[in-house]
């Protein structure tokens, strides 16, 4: 009886560790089965590239079009220089 009482903490500790490892494994398995959705066009292109749906050349051309469209919609405005005026 005394041996059983002394062994209980070790058994419960082993059970807690096993449960923790099982929970981590289940979380990893769930994360692997639930596909994450890309939140941007660039993310979609990267997902297609990594899934071999498009090749490297198609990716580069698509990103060039994205950059050109972004430049049209939001052109880079360079602020005027500030500082001392030429004397």
C-alpha positions as semicolon CSV with decimal commas, in nm:
position;residue;x (nm);y (nm);z (nm)
1;X;0,000;0,000;0,000
2;X;0,280;0,240;0,091
3;X;0,452;0,167;-0,240
4;X;0,132;0,245;-0,431
5;X;0,092;0,576;-0,249
6;X;0,456;0,669;-0,319
7;X;0,417;0,579;-0,688
8;X;0,106;0,793;-0,744
9;X;0,290;1,125;-0,801
10;X;0,512;0,963;-1,064
11;X;0,212;0,808;-1,239
12;X;0,020;1,137;-1,244
13;X;0,329;1,325;-1,367
14;X;0,373;1,072;-1,649
15;X;0,003;1,101;-1,737
16;X;0,022;1,484;-1,750
17;X;0,329;1,473;-1,979
18;X;0,164;1,220;-2,209
19;X;-0,153;1,432;-2,225
20;X;0,050;1,744;-2,303
21;X;0,234;1,570;-2,588
22;X;-0,094;1,433;-2,723
23;X;-0,254;1,781;-2,713
24;X;0,044;1,934;-2,897
25;X;0,032;1,661;-3,161
26;X;-0,343;1,714;-3,209
27;X;-0,294;2,090;-3,245
28;X;-0,022;2,039;-3,508
29;X;-0,241;1,792;-3,695
30;X;-0,533;2,034;-3,690
31;X;-0,314;2,320;-3,812
32;X;-0,190;2,103;-4,098
33;X;-0,542;2,012;-4,210
34;X;-0,688;2,364;-4,195
35;X;-0,548;2,564;-4,486
36;X;-0,475;2,926;-4,410
37;X;-0,624;3,177;-4,651
38;X;-0,390;3,434;-4,802
39;X;-0,496;3,787;-4,715
40;X;-0,347;3,964;-5,016
41;X;-0,286;3,915;-5,386
42;X;0,083;3,870;-5,314
43;X;-0,008;3,596;-5,065
44;X;-0,222;3,420;-5,324
45;X;0,063;3,433;-5,574
46;X;0,310;3,291;-5,322
47;X;0,064;3,013;-5,233
48;X;0,023;2,929;-5,602
49;X;0,400;2,930;-5,652
50;X;0,464;2,697;-5,358
51;X;0,182;2,464;-5,470
52;X;0,339;2,449;-5,820
53;X;0,024;2,596;-5,975
54;X;0,236;2,865;-6,143
55;X;0,604;2,868;-6,233
56;X;0,870;3,122;-6,135
57;X;0,834;3,324;-6,456
58;X;0,458;3,353;-6,415
59;X;0,508;3,464;-6,055
60;X;0,760;3,733;-6,155
61;X;0,533;3,866;-6,433
62;X;0,232;3,872;-6,201
63;X;0,429;4,057;-5,931
64;X;0,547;4,310;-6,191
65;X;0,184;4,373;-6,286
66;X;0,091;4,411;-5,918
67;X;0,373;4,665;-5,873
68;X;0,269;4,859;-6,185
69;X;-0,093;4,869;-6,070
70;X;0,014;4,983;-5,723
71;X;0,228;5,257;-5,879
72;X;-0,072;5,381;-6,079
73;X;-0,307;5,379;-5,783
74;X;-0,064;5,512;-5,524
75;X;0,224;5,697;-5,690
76;X;0,525;5,771;-5,478
77;X;0,521;6,136;-5,377
78;X;0,864;6,268;-5,290
79;X;0,839;6,548;-5,035
80;X;1,014;6,875;-5,116
81;X;1,354;6,924;-4,967
82;X;1,361;7,118;-4,645
83;X;1,652;7,297;-4,496
84;X;1,856;7,606;-4,550
85;X;1,801;7,793;-4,875
86;X;2,097;7,851;-5,103
87;X;2,244;8,196;-5,048
